[in-house]
Amino acid sequence: MNAEKKIAVVTGAASGIGKATANAFAQAGFRVFGLDIDVQGAARVEAEFVQQYGKDAFTFVEVDLSQRDSILQASQTILNQVTSVDAIVNAAGWDRIEPFVNNTPEFMDKVIQINLMGPMTLTKALLPSMIQAGSGKIVNVASDAGRVGSMGETVYAAAKGGMIAFTKSLAREMARYQIHVNCVCPGPTDTPLFHAQPDKLKEALLKVIPFKRLAKPEETASAILFFATDKSNYVTAQIMSVSGGLTMVG
Ligand SMILES: NC(=O)c1ccc[n+]([C@@H]2O[C@H](COP(=O)([O-])OP(=O)(O)OC[C@H]3O[C@@H](n4cnc5c(N)ncnc54)[C@H](O)[C@@H]3O)[C@@H](O)[C@H]2O)c1
């Protein structure tokens, strides 16, 4: 293994934005630990990236972000192989469109666990290595739902709004260690998560995006990579929408 390589941990690496981000990191010369619950999808990604970028480019680590023990185990698996992590990207997420009044307690718990508690638990487990190193980049992937709300995604929006607030507060706490914490809010993006939404909603969204098209996952990954590299060394606590102009938040 090349000891010079920077280390990135990317959740949700089996699909969509997480996969595109893992690809961008591997291309930029990072060694990527890709975390996901989807073992088969991640195995395909691992095979693809190892073939393209070499055998130390991508390592899959299974995790269920709704389970604290699973997160702690995955973190330990990483820290058994490297002394510190240079970048953490909390990209995994999950939701289903459904009116708030129909949400069951189990559904609400699952949405909060995967989209808010899981990322916070993973970040907390990996942070001591960054603090020790006196450097690090944390990039949270929230959603414009967390900035402006979203019909049928009330608990998801609450979780993503939580990720935005988590980003800002953690950035304040971590600045003294030269650890940067920023957040990317994707708008409608061409991934399986978006395509699982009802057709009527997808059509309506497309009409109101100023660019009149979905984001490509690679376009969101570019913004994530910016926050994870030296190009953003004086930037922390920032929330960037990558939404084709759909949301214009001051
Ligand atoms: N696609 C969009 O339109 C859109 C819009 C706004 C925000 N986002 C956010 O972007 C991020 C990436 O979404 P995407 O569109 O690439 O979705 P995706 O469904 O393509 O990928 C999400 C990944 O997260 C993984 N995942 C789901 N539950 C998990 C769990 N319990 N433990 C570990 N991994 C789990 C999935 O297996 C999958 O590989 C998410 O945080 C999502 O909320 C997406």
The ligand as an SDF file (V2000), in Angstrom:
LIG
                    3D

 44 48  0  0  0  0  0  0  0  0999 V2000
  -30.9270   11.8080   -5.0750 N   0  0  0  0  0  0  0  0  0  0  0  0
  -31.4800   12.9260   -4.6560 C   0  0  0  0  0  0  0  0  0  0  0  0
  -32.3020   13.5210   -5.3560 O   0  0  0  0  0  0  0  0  0  0  0  0
  -31.0890   13.5200   -3.3230 C   0  0  0  0  0  0  0  0  0  0  0  0
  -31.6160   14.7870   -2.9950 C   0  0  0  0  0  0  0  0  0  0  0  0
  -31.2670   15.3520   -1.7850 C   0  0  0  0  0  0  0  0  0  0  0  0
  -30.4260   14.6850   -0.9180 C   0  0  0  0  0  0  0  0  0  0  0  0
  -29.9410   13.4510   -1.2440 N   0  0  0  0  0  0  0  0  0  0  0  0
  -29.0510   12.8040   -0.2760 C   0  0  0  0  0  0  0  0  0  0  0  0
  -27.8770   12.4000   -0.9350 O   0  0  0  0  0  0  0  0  0  0  0  0
  -27.3330   11.2600   -0.2720 C   0  0  0  0  0  0  0  0  0  0  0  0
  -27.0590   10.1460   -1.2810 C   0  0  0  0  0  0  0  0  0  0  0  0
  -28.2950    9.7510   -1.8360 O   0  0  0  0  0  0  0  0  0  0  0  0
  -28.4140    9.0490   -3.2580 P   0  0  0  0  0  0  0  0  0  0  0  0
  -29.3920    9.8220   -4.0310 O   0  0  0  0  0  0  0  0  0  0  0  0
  -27.0700    8.8010   -3.8030 O   0  0  0  0  0  0  0  0  0  0  0  0
  -29.1260    7.6820   -2.8220 O   0  0  0  0  0  0  0  0  0  0  0  0
  -28.8400    6.1510   -3.2200 P   0  0  0  0  0  0  0  0  0  0  0  0
  -30.0500    5.4340   -2.7580 O   0  0  0  0  0  0  0  0  0  0  0  0
  -28.4120    6.0510   -4.6340 O   0  0  0  0  0  0  0  0  0  0  0  0
  -27.6100    5.8010   -2.2830 O   0  0  0  0  0  0  0  0  0  0  0  0
  -27.7460    5.7630   -0.8930 C   0  0  0  0  0  0  0  0  0  0  0  0
  -26.8180    4.7110   -0.3420 C   0  0  0  0  0  0  0  0  0  0  0  0
  -27.0030    4.6710    1.0930 O   0  0  0  0  0  0  0  0  0  0  0  0
  -27.0030    3.3170    1.4710 C   0  0  0  0  0  0  0  0  0  0  0  0
  -27.7530    3.1160    2.7210 N   0  0  0  0  0  0  0  0  0  0  0  0
  -29.0940    3.1800    2.8920 C   0  0  0  0  0  0  0  0  0  0  0  0
  -29.4080    2.8100    4.1420 N   0  0  0  0  0  0  0  0  0  0  0  0
  -28.2530    2.5130    4.7710 C   0  0  0  0  0  0  0  0  0  0  0  0
  -27.9240    2.0570    6.0610 C   0  0  0  0  0  0  0  0  0  0  0  0
  -28.8690    1.7930    6.9780 N   0  0  0  0  0  0  0  0  0  0  0  0
  -26.6320    1.8590    6.3720 N   0  0  0  0  0  0  0  0  0  0  0  0
  -25.6430    2.0740    5.4420 C   0  0  0  0  0  0  0  0  0  0  0  0
  -25.8980    2.4950    4.2060 N   0  0  0  0  0  0  0  0  0  0  0  0
  -27.1920    2.7160    3.8630 C   0  0  0  0  0  0  0  0  0  0  0  0
  -27.6880    2.5810    0.3210 C   0  0  0  0  0  0  0  0  0  0  0  0
  -27.4090    1.1940    0.3360 O   0  0  0  0  0  0  0  0  0  0  0  0
  -27.1210    3.3120   -0.8760 C   0  0  0  0  0  0  0  0  0  0  0  0
  -25.9420    2.6890   -1.3640 O   0  0  0  0  0  0  0  0  0  0  0  0
  -28.3400   10.8620    0.8020 C   0  0  0  0  0  0  0  0  0  0  0  0
  -27.9260   11.3690    2.0490 O   0  0  0  0  0  0  0  0  0  0  0  0
  -29.6090   11.5460    0.3460 C   0  0  0  0  0  0  0  0  0  0  0  0
  -30.4700   11.8190    1.4340 O   0  0  0  0  0  0  0  0  0  0  0  0
  -30.2440   12.8640   -2.4320 C   0  0  0  0  0  0  0  0  0  0  0  0
  1  2  1  0
  2  3  2  0
  2  4  1  0
  4  5  1  0
  4 44  2  0
  5  6  2  0
  6  7  1  0
  7  8  2  0
  8  9  1  0
  8 44  1  0
  9 10  1  0
  9 42  1  0
 10 11  1  0
 11 12  1  0
 11 40  1  0
 12 13  1  0
 13 14  1  0
 14 15  2  0
 14 16  1  0
 14 17  1  0
 17 18  1  0
 18 19  2  0
 18 20  1  0
 18 21  1  0
 21 22  1  0
 22 23  1  0
 23 24  1  0
 23 38  1  0
 24 25  1  0
 25 26  1  0
 25 36  1  0
 26 27  1  0
 26 35  1  0
 27 28  2  0
 28 29  1  0
 29 30  1  0
 29 35  2  0
 30 31  1  0
 30 32  2  0
 32 33  1  0
 33 34  2  0
 34 35  1  0
 36 37  1  0
 36 38  1  0
 38 39  1  0
 40 41  1  0
 40 42  1  0
 42 43  1  0
M  CHG  2   8   1  16  -1
M  END
$$$$
